[in-house]
């Protein structure tokens, strides 16, 4: 395959960025999108040019690091992570635009790499259980109803890639935050900090400068792990419940 790549190049957060055009040839349809980028960078290095900076780690669709907007879609045309997107999703002669996540809370570090530590700070605000548990308890020690366990597992699949933010017209982080809130709040282990968790994490999310949610639904459509849109309404209910409970004290 021969492709034309239009790639966002930006030296740092303070520099002005622009799209640069590159031609790549000999691309196999079995390559992943990142392997195709490896090929491009090898050619740039051989020419003595600066390779394109992009983020990646596991390349197994688990870590969420491979955050790219491809032809206007977070992670590209398939509902998967960029590292699991293969070049058979494109055709010979295609022009492909590649950009970083676009959100004020995700400043560009270089080229296609953005700073997503805002997500880390949201987790630090309450996305954990502080009670000391010691060694791993018996599996039957705390009974969890299967619907609650299924719901917790569904939300725990969030890999924090940020596709929800990139796809949202408002740059909101509600789907990410709700997934991190709900997967703990439905479990008995998370019950003691249920109110403080949702209040603190939502407050931190707002402080980070993410946009407001209008339930456009683009976040759930783009999510490679299928976090459901009702996760947001569930978190809103948790937040209202916590706010009323705190107000009564």
Kinemage of the C-alpha trace (Angstrom):
@kinemage 1
@onewidth
@group {chain A} dominant
@subgroup {mainchain}
@vectorlist {calphas} color= white
{ca unk a 1} P 0.000 0.000 0.000
{ca unk a 2} L 1.071 3.546 -0.727
{ca unk a 3} L -0.376 6.200 1.549
{ca unk a 4} L -0.268 9.936 2.065
{ca unk a 5} L -0.053 10.911 5.734
{ca unk a 6} L -0.932 14.366 6.988
{ca unk a 7} L 0.490 14.442 10.510
{ca unk a 8} L 0.268 17.116 13.196
{ca unk a 9} L 3.760 18.333 14.149
{ca unk a 10} L 4.271 20.545 17.195
{ca unk a 11} L 7.573 20.980 19.013
{ca unk a 12} L 6.031 21.625 22.443
{ca unk a 13} L 2.946 22.993 24.199
{ca unk a 14} L 3.968 26.613 23.605
{ca unk a 15} L 4.942 26.245 19.940
{ca unk a 16} L 2.577 26.621 17.020
{ca unk a 17} L 1.714 23.357 15.295
{ca unk a 18} L 0.919 22.496 11.693
{ca unk a 19} L 0.123 19.500 9.514
{ca unk a 20} L 3.079 17.975 7.650
{ca unk a 21} L 2.654 15.666 4.669
{ca unk a 22} L 4.567 12.401 4.205
{ca unk a 23} L 4.411 9.635 1.618
{ca unk a 24} L 4.856 6.039 2.809
{ca unk a 25} L 5.087 3.032 0.524
{ca unk a 26} L 5.307 -0.729 0.962
{ca unk a 27} L 2.790 -0.791 3.801
{ca unk a 28} L 1.290 -4.207 4.457
{ca unk a 29} L -2.417 -4.462 5.170
{ca unk a 30} L -1.498 -6.728 8.113
{ca unk a 31} L 0.484 -3.975 9.836
{ca unk a 32} L -1.015 -2.219 12.807
{ca unk a 33} L -1.395 1.561 12.565
{ca unk a 34} L 1.522 2.028 14.950
{ca unk a 35} L 3.723 -0.331 12.943
{ca unk a 36} L 2.972 1.828 9.930
{ca unk a 37} L 4.130 4.827 11.979
{ca unk a 38} L 7.289 2.931 12.927
{ca unk a 39} L 7.984 2.533 9.204
{ca unk a 40} L 7.487 6.267 8.636
{ca unk a 41} L 9.825 7.135 11.526
{ca unk a 42} L 12.534 4.777 10.278
{ca unk a 43} L 12.460 6.591 6.945
{ca unk a 44} L 12.577 10.007 8.637
{ca unk a 45} L 15.535 8.983 10.811
{ca unk a 46} L 17.449 7.683 7.780
{ca unk a 47} L 16.887 11.075 6.137
{ca unk a 48} L 18.210 12.834 9.241
{ca unk a 49} L 14.788 14.280 10.071
{ca unk a 50} L 13.018 14.419 13.435
{ca unk a 51} L 10.741 11.358 13.853
{ca unk a 52} L 7.082 11.826 14.726
{ca unk a 53} L 6.505 11.569 18.478
{ca unk a 54} L 3.534 9.382 19.377
{ca unk a 55} L 2.542 7.626 22.590
{ca unk a 56} L 2.378 3.846 23.005
{ca unk a 57} L 3.214 1.131 25.491
{ca unk a 58} L 1.628 -2.340 25.569
{ca unk a 59} L 0.349 -2.376 21.964
{ca unk a 60} L -2.233 -4.918 23.141
{ca unk a 61} L -5.245 -2.609 23.586
{ca unk a 62} L -4.908 -2.545 27.371
{ca unk a 63} L -2.927 0.507 28.497
{ca unk a 64} L -4.757 3.215 26.510
{ca unk a 65} L -1.559 5.107 25.673
{ca unk a 66} L -1.990 5.038 21.875
{ca unk a 67} L -4.173 8.138 21.708
{ca unk a 68} L -4.572 9.421 18.137
{ca unk a 69} L -7.338 11.105 16.166
{ca unk a 70} L -7.359 9.433 12.752
{ca unk a 71} L -9.383 11.059 9.983
{ca unk a 72} L -11.406 12.878 12.620
{ca unk a 73} L -12.208 9.798 14.716
{ca unk a 74} L -10.699 8.930 18.087
{ca unk a 75} L -8.592 5.788 17.509
{ca unk a 76} L -9.701 5.683 13.861
{ca unk a 77} L -12.526 4.131 11.846
{ca unk a 78} L -12.857 0.943 13.907
{ca unk a 79} L -14.092 0.690 17.499
{ca unk a 80} L -10.770 -0.341 18.944
{ca unk a 81} L -7.541 1.177 20.227
{ca unk a 82} L -5.083 2.656 17.725
{ca unk a 83} L -2.547 -0.102 18.393
{ca unk a 84} L -5.167 -2.709 17.458
{ca unk a 85} L -6.243 -0.839 14.319
{ca unk a 86} L -4.804 -2.513 11.222
{ca unk a 87} L -4.003 -1.028 7.846
{ca unk a 88} L -6.564 -3.275 6.158
{ca unk a 89} L -9.076 -0.678 7.384
{ca unk a 90} L -7.611 1.658 4.738
{ca unk a 91} L -7.136 1.440 0.975
{ca unk a 92} L -4.134 1.901 -1.268
{ca unk a 93} L -3.737 5.561 -2.165
{ca unk a 94} L -5.668 6.883 0.855
{ca unk a 95} L -4.821 10.174 2.519
{ca unk a 96} L -4.869 9.813 6.304
{ca unk a 97} L -4.983 12.736 8.736
{ca unk a 98} L -3.424 12.041 12.143
{ca unk a 99} L -3.824 14.476 15.042
{ca unk a 100} L -3.484 14.426 18.841
{ca unk a 101} L -6.388 14.506 21.281
{ca unk a 102} L -7.930 17.978 21.167
{ca unk a 103} L -8.816 19.211 24.662
{ca unk a 104} L -7.564 22.089 26.789
{ca unk a 105} L -7.088 19.654 29.690
{ca unk a 106} L -4.762 17.554 27.477
{ca unk a 107} L -1.960 19.960 26.431
{ca unk a 108} L 0.343 18.782 23.669
{ca unk a 109} L 3.783 17.625 24.851
{ca unk a 110} L 5.163 17.056 21.352
{ca unk a 111} L 3.573 16.184 18.010
{ca unk a 112} L 0.930 13.535 18.774
{ca unk a 113} L 1.750 13.094 22.472
{ca unk a 114} L -0.516 14.837 24.980
{ca unk a 115} L -0.329 15.224 28.747
{ca unk a 116} L -3.143 13.151 30.281
{ca unk a 117} L -2.068 13.478 33.909
{ca unk a 118} L -5.400 15.243 34.525
{ca unk a 119} L -6.881 11.738 34.555
{ca unk a 120} L -4.330 10.676 37.172
{ca unk a 121} L -5.341 13.566 39.415
{ca unk a 122} L -9.009 12.614 39.117
{ca unk a 123} L -8.132 9.095 40.258
{ca unk a 124} L -6.013 10.488 43.099
{ca unk a 125} L -9.024 12.483 44.284
{ca unk a 126} L -10.924 9.323 45.226
{ca unk a 127} L -10.682 6.488 42.728
{ca unk a 128} L -9.463 3.950 45.258
{ca unk a 129} L -10.384 2.222 48.536
{ca unk a 130} L -8.418 3.427 51.558
{ca unk a 131} L -9.481 0.784 54.062
{ca unk a 132} L -6.564 -1.533 54.910
{ca unk a 133} L -7.508 -5.034 53.775
{ca unk a 134} L -4.370 -6.996 54.640
{ca unk a 135} L -3.932 -10.208 52.682
{ca unk a 136} L -6.321 -11.206 49.914
{ca unk a 137} L -9.623 -12.310 51.542
{ca unk a 138} L -11.508 -15.473 50.735
{ca unk a 139} L -13.531 -15.116 47.544
{ca unk a 140} L -16.743 -15.895 49.464
{ca unk a 141} L -15.972 -13.537 52.386
{ca unk a 142} L -18.031 -10.651 50.983
{ca unk a 143} L -20.984 -11.679 48.883
{ca unk a 144} L -21.590 -9.446 45.873
{ca unk a 145} L -24.814 -9.854 43.864
{ca unk a 146} L -24.020 -10.862 40.290
{ca unk a 147} L -25.727 -7.809 38.702
{ca unk a 148} L -23.520 -5.550 40.859
{ca unk a 149} L -20.396 -7.553 40.034
{ca unk a 150} L -21.205 -7.441 36.312
{ca unk a 151} L -21.776 -3.683 36.482
{ca unk a 152} L -18.492 -3.161 38.335
{ca unk a 153} L -16.566 -5.256 35.819
{ca unk a 154} L -18.198 -3.411 32.906
{ca unk a 155} L -17.015 -0.061 34.259
{ca unk a 156} L -13.620 -1.373 35.358
{ca unk a 157} L -12.816 -2.061 31.694
{ca unk a 158} L -12.075 1.655 31.200
{ca unk a 159} L -8.402 2.002 30.213
{ca unk a 160} L -8.227 5.775 30.596
{ca unk a 161} L -7.241 6.400 26.993
{ca unk a 162} L -9.157 9.681 26.733
{ca unk a 163} L -11.074 8.853 23.557
{ca unk a 164} L -14.249 9.991 25.324
{ca unk a 165} L -12.751 13.450 25.833
{ca unk a 166} L -11.406 13.632 22.274
{ca unk a 167} L -14.751 12.642 20.774
{ca unk a 168} L -16.902 14.891 22.958
{ca unk a 169} L -17.851 18.212 21.289
{ca unk a 170} L -17.433 19.827 24.717
{ca unk a 171} L -14.236 18.050 25.725
{ca unk a 172} L -15.970 16.519 28.750
{ca unk a 173} L -14.465 13.756 30.889
{ca unk a 174} L -17.735 12.485 32.322
{ca unk a 175} L -17.558 8.975 30.857
{ca unk a 176} L -14.064 8.378 32.247
{ca unk a 177} L -14.917 9.798 35.672
{ca unk a 178} L -18.220 7.946 35.885
{ca unk a 179} L -16.549 4.645 35.019
{ca unk a 180} L -14.005 5.145 37.799
{ca unk a 181} L -16.698 6.179 40.283
{ca unk a 182} L -19.266 3.515 39.455
{ca unk a 183} L -17.000 0.487 39.416
{ca unk a 184} L -16.142 1.110 43.078
{ca unk a 185} L -19.426 2.551 44.330
{ca unk a 186} L -21.482 -0.519 43.420
{ca unk a 187} L -19.217 -2.827 45.442
{ca unk a 188} L -19.484 -3.279 49.233
{ca unk a 189} L -15.765 -2.531 49.589
{ca unk a 190} L -16.369 0.914 48.109
{ca unk a 191} L -19.454 1.741 50.173
{ca unk a 192} L -17.745 3.498 53.139
{ca unk a 193} L -16.330 6.220 50.852
{ca unk a 194} L -19.217 6.290 48.418
{ca unk a 195} L -20.213 9.929 49.004
{ca unk a 196} L -16.764 11.482 49.311
{ca unk a 197} L -15.542 9.575 46.267
{ca unk a 198} L -18.068 10.967 43.812
{ca unk a 199} L -17.970 14.491 45.244
{ca unk a 200} L -14.171 14.703 45.262
{ca unk a 201} L -13.650 13.127 41.848
{ca unk a 202} L -16.252 15.314 40.139
{ca unk a 203} L -14.793 18.401 41.827
{ca unk a 204} L -11.310 17.479 40.582
{ca unk a 205} L -12.656 16.817 37.091
{ca unk a 206} L -14.135 20.318 37.015
{ca unk a 207} L -10.906 21.817 38.363
{ca unk a 208} L -8.919 20.231 35.533
{ca unk a 209} L -10.840 22.287 32.994
{ca unk a 210} L -12.779 19.623 31.140
{ca unk a 211} L -15.947 20.783 29.380
{ca unk a 212} L -19.486 20.278 30.559
{ca unk a 213} L -21.445 17.180 29.576
{ca unk a 214} L -24.574 17.589 27.458
{ca unk a 215} L -25.077 13.837 26.901
{ca unk a 216} L -24.207 14.088 23.214
{ca unk a 217} L -23.254 10.408 23.355
{ca unk a 218} L -20.118 10.686 21.225
{ca unk a 219} L -18.021 9.517 24.183
{ca unk a 220} L -19.735 6.133 24.419
{ca unk a 221} L -19.618 5.725 20.636
{ca unk a 222} L -15.853 6.298 20.568
{ca unk a 223} L -14.982 4.294 23.691
{ca unk a 224} L -12.909 1.271 22.593
{ca unk a 225} L -14.012 -0.698 25.661
{ca unk a 226} L -17.724 0.011 25.328
{ca unk a 227} L -18.319 1.903 28.577
{ca unk a 228} L -22.088 2.565 28.386
{ca unk a 229} L -23.598 6.049 28.273
{ca unk a 230} L -25.850 5.267 31.250
{ca unk a 231} L -22.685 5.322 33.338
{ca unk a 232} L -22.895 9.122 33.282
{ca unk a 233} L -26.498 9.249 34.502
{ca unk a 234} L -25.627 6.713 37.197
{ca unk a 235} L -22.826 8.971 38.417
{ca unk a 236} L -25.124 11.993 38.342
{ca unk a 237} L -27.531 10.121 40.612
{ca unk a 238} L -24.636 9.241 42.924
{ca unk a 239} L -23.560 12.882 42.997
{ca unk a 240} L -27.081 14.144 43.814
{ca unk a 241} L -27.473 11.491 46.495
{ca unk a 242} L -24.130 12.432 48.053
{ca unk a 243} L -24.854 16.165 47.899
{ca unk a 244} L -28.201 15.764 49.677
{ca unk a 245} L -26.694 13.492 52.296
{ca unk a 246} L -23.903 15.937 53.047
{ca unk a 247} L -26.374 18.835 53.191
{ca unk a 248} L -28.405 17.046 55.886
{ca unk a 249} L -25.446 16.638 58.219
